[in-house]
Amino acid sequence: MSKPTLFLPGTLCDERVWLPVWRQLSIYQRRYVPLQWASSKEDMLALTSDRVLDNEKVHLVGFSMGGYMAATWATQNQTKVASLTMIGASPYGLTAEEEKRRGQLVTMLKKGSFQPDKAAYVSRFVHPSHQNTPDVAGVVREMGKDLGAATLLAHTNATTPRPAIIDKLKTCTFPVNIIAAEDDELVPFSSLQQAADEIPSSHLITVKGAGHMCLLEQPDTLAQSIQAICG
């Protein structure tokens, strides 16, 4: 029997990050989890639960922060999970250095210093070949401007600290798919390759010619992979 698929966006992202992939999918009951509305980790998990009916199993597909939240929900609700797909999302949690940088980001945001139009903002997420592509860099900028500093602050606070969940995933019996972009500067390919090696039920899918925003940069590849998993 076909099963619904839940899609979870990343930090400072909304439905727009999924649209190029969705246009190419033909799957049963696509459901979106609007994490842009959440102000805490508990909110994110509750929004996910709200989209799952009693006595059904779902496919979970999460990007970046959404991948971590999808994995967290999956480990807490294993009997409701048909599969888990994490895209550009690390199950290892945050290092002390990453938490320090997040603290600096929070301070900056509280001072009102957030400029998603700047090239430095986009360059962290987007592959060099797409820095001037409207359908990639342009979408990242627009989401940043529309959702704004308040959403970024809420998402940052909600997921800091971010404990490792790799050990919990190792014991899960549902399929775990890890989609990793070779040129992701935010979540290194090598770390996701290591996670795939450690999780017995996992499968690694490599995306070439893409950075962290691989959903926008290589939607064909992502759609083919998700269709094969959830279709």
C-alpha positions as CSV (number, residue, x, y, z in Angstrom):
1,M,0.0,0.0,0.0
2,S,1.2,3.5,-0.9
3,K,2.3,5.7,2.0
4,P,2.3,9.5,2.5
5,T,5.5,11.5,2.3
6,L,6.3,14.3,4.7
7,F,8.7,17.1,3.5
8,L,10.5,19.2,6.1
9,P,12.4,22.4,5.0
10,G,15.7,23.7,6.3
11,T,16.6,26.8,8.3
12,L,15.1,30.0,6.9
13,C,13.4,28.0,4.2
14,D,9.8,27.4,3.2
15,E,7.9,25.5,0.4
16,R,10.0,27.3,-2.3
17,V,13.0,25.1,-1.5
18,W,11.0,22.0,-2.5
19,L,9.1,23.3,-5.5
20,P,11.7,22.3,-8.2
21,V,11.7,18.8,-6.9
22,W,8.0,18.5,-6.3
23,R,7.3,19.5,-9.9
24,Q,9.0,16.3,-11.0
25,L,7.5,13.9,-8.4
26,S,4.5,11.6,-8.8
27,I,4.0,10.2,-5.3
28,Y,1.1,9.3,-3.0
29,Q,-0.1,12.1,-0.6
30,R,2.6,14.8,-0.4
31,R,2.5,16.5,3.0
32,Y,4.5,19.6,3.9
33,V,5.6,20.4,7.5
34,P,5.8,24.2,7.8
35,L,8.8,24.5,10.1
36,Q,9.0,28.2,9.2
37,W,6.1,28.6,11.7
38,A,7.9,27.0,14.6
39,S,9.7,28.8,17.4
40,S,11.0,25.8,19.3
41,K,12.2,22.2,18.8
42,E,8.9,21.1,20.4
43,D,6.9,23.1,17.9
44,M,8.8,21.4,15.1
45,L,8.1,17.9,16.4
46,A,4.5,18.7,17.1
47,L,4.0,20.1,13.5
48,T,5.4,16.8,12.2
49,S,3.1,14.7,14.4
50,D,0.1,16.8,13.3
51,R,0.6,15.5,9.8
52,V,0.6,11.9,10.6
53,L,-2.6,10.0,11.2
54,D,-3.1,7.2,13.7
55,N,-2.2,3.7,12.5
56,E,-0.3,4.9,9.4
57,K,3.4,4.8,8.3
58,V,5.0,7.7,6.5
59,H,8.1,8.5,4.5
60,L,10.0,11.4,6.0
61,V,12.2,13.6,3.7
62,G,14.0,16.4,5.5
63,F,16.5,19.0,4.3
64,S,19.2,20.4,6.5
65,M,17.6,21.4,9.8
66,G,14.5,19.6,8.6
67,G,16.5,16.5,8.0
68,Y,17.7,16.6,11.6
69,M,14.2,17.1,12.9
70,A,12.8,14.4,10.7
71,A,15.4,12.0,12.1
72,T,14.7,13.1,15.6
73,W,10.9,12.5,15.1
74,A,11.6,9.1,13.4
75,T,13.7,7.8,16.3
76,Q,10.9,8.8,18.7
77,N,8.1,7.2,16.5
78,Q,9.7,4.3,14.9
79,T,6.5,2.3,14.3
80,K,5.1,5.1,12.2
81,V,8.2,5.4,9.8
82,A,8.3,3.8,6.4
83,S,11.6,5.4,5.6
84,L,13.8,8.4,6.5
85,T,15.6,10.5,4.0
86,M,18.1,13.1,5.3
87,I,19.4,15.7,2.7
88,G,22.4,17.7,3.7
89,A,21.8,16.9,7.4
90,S,24.3,15.7,9.9
91,P,23.2,13.2,12.7
92,Y,26.4,14.1,14.7
93,G,25.0,17.2,16.3
94,L,26.9,20.5,16.8
95,T,30.5,20.8,17.8
96,A,31.6,23.3,20.4
97,E,32.9,25.6,17.7
98,E,29.6,25.4,15.8
99,E,27.7,26.3,19.0
100,K,30.1,29.2,19.5
101,R,29.4,30.5,16.0
102,R,25.7,30.1,16.5
103,G,26.0,32.2,19.7
104,Q,27.7,34.9,17.6
105,L,24.9,34.7,15.0
106,V,22.3,35.2,17.7
107,T,24.1,38.3,19.0
108,M,24.3,39.7,15.5
109,L,20.6,39.0,14.8
110,K,19.5,40.7,18.0
111,K,21.4,43.8,17.0
112,G,19.5,43.8,13.7
113,S,22.4,42.8,11.5
114,F,21.0,40.5,8.8
115,Q,21.6,41.0,5.1
116,P,20.4,38.1,3.0
117,D,21.1,40.2,-0.2
118,K,24.8,40.1,0.5
119,A,27.0,37.8,-1.6
120,A,28.7,36.4,1.6
121,Y,25.3,35.1,2.8
122,V,24.5,33.2,-0.4
123,S,28.0,31.9,-0.9
124,R,27.9,29.7,2.2
125,F,25.0,27.7,0.8
126,V,25.2,27.9,-3.0
127,H,27.7,26.1,-5.3
128,P,30.0,28.6,-7.2
129,S,28.3,27.7,-10.5
130,H,25.0,28.9,-9.2
131,Q,25.9,32.1,-7.4
132,N,24.1,34.2,-10.0
133,T,21.3,31.8,-10.9
134,P,17.9,33.3,-10.2
135,D,16.3,29.9,-9.6
136,V,19.0,29.1,-7.0
137,A,20.7,32.1,-5.4
138,G,17.7,34.3,-6.1
139,V,15.4,31.9,-4.2
140,V,17.7,31.7,-1.3
141,R,17.8,35.5,-1.1
142,E,14.0,35.8,-1.4
143,M,13.4,33.3,1.4
144,G,15.9,35.1,3.6
145,K,14.2,38.4,3.0
146,D,10.6,37.2,3.3
147,L,11.1,35.0,6.4
148,G,13.5,37.5,8.0
149,A,15.8,37.7,11.0
150,A,13.1,36.7,13.4
151,T,12.6,33.3,11.8
152,L,16.4,32.8,11.6
153,L,16.7,33.6,15.3
154,A,13.9,31.3,16.2
155,H,15.3,28.4,14.1
156,T,18.8,28.9,15.5
157,N,17.6,29.0,19.1
158,A,15.3,26.0,18.6
159,T,18.1,23.8,17.4
160,T,20.9,24.9,19.7
161,P,22.2,22.8,21.3
162,R,21.7,20.0,18.7
163,P,22.6,16.6,20.3
164,A,24.0,13.8,18.2
165,I,21.4,11.2,17.2
166,I,23.7,8.9,15.3
167,D,23.6,6.2,18.0
168,K,19.8,6.1,17.9
169,L,19.7,5.8,14.1
170,K,22.1,2.9,14.3
171,T,19.4,0.9,16.1
172,C,16.5,1.8,13.8
173,T,15.2,-0.9,11.4
174,F,13.6,1.4,8.9
175,P,15.6,2.4,5.8
176,V,17.7,5.5,6.2
177,N,18.7,7.4,3.1
178,I,21.5,10.0,3.3
179,I,21.7,12.4,0.4
180,A,25.0,14.3,0.3
181,A,26.2,17.0,-2.0
182,E,29.9,16.6,-2.9
183,D,30.6,20.3,-2.6
184,D,28.5,21.1,0.5
185,E,30.5,23.6,2.6
186,L,28.0,23.6,5.4
187,V,27.7,19.8,6.0
188,P,30.8,18.1,4.6
189,F,30.4,15.2,2.3
190,S,32.9,13.2,4.3
191,S,30.8,13.4,7.5
192,L,27.7,12.1,5.8
193,Q,29.7,9.4,4.1
194,Q,30.9,8.4,7.6
195,A,27.3,8.4,8.9
196,A,26.2,6.1,6.1
197,D,29.0,3.7,7.0
198,E,27.9,3.7,10.7
199,I,24.2,3.2,10.2
200,P,23.4,-0.4,9.2
201,S,20.1,0.4,7.5
202,S,21.5,3.3,5.5
203,H,22.1,4.1,1.9
204,L,24.2,7.0,0.6
205,I,23.2,9.0,-2.4
206,T,25.8,11.4,-3.8
207,V,24.8,14.6,-5.6
208,K,27.5,16.0,-7.9
209,G,27.9,19.6,-8.9
210,A,26.0,21.0,-5.9
211,G,26.5,22.7,-2.6
212,H,24.2,22.8,0.4
213,M,21.2,24.0,-1.6
214,C,21.2,20.9,-3.8
215,L,17.4,20.8,-3.9
216,L,17.5,24.0,-6.0
217,E,20.8,23.2,-7.8
218,Q,20.2,19.6,-8.9
219,P,16.4,19.1,-8.6
220,D,16.4,16.3,-11.3
221,T,18.8,14.2,-9.3
222,L,16.9,14.8,-6.0
223,A,13.5,14.0,-7.6
224,Q,14.7,10.8,-9.1
225,S,16.1,9.6,-5.8
226,I,13.0,10.6,-3.8
227,Q,10.7,9.0,-6.4
228,A,12.6,5.8,-6.1
229,I,12.4,5.8,-2.3
230,C,8.8,7.1,-1.8
231,G,7.1,6.4,-5.0
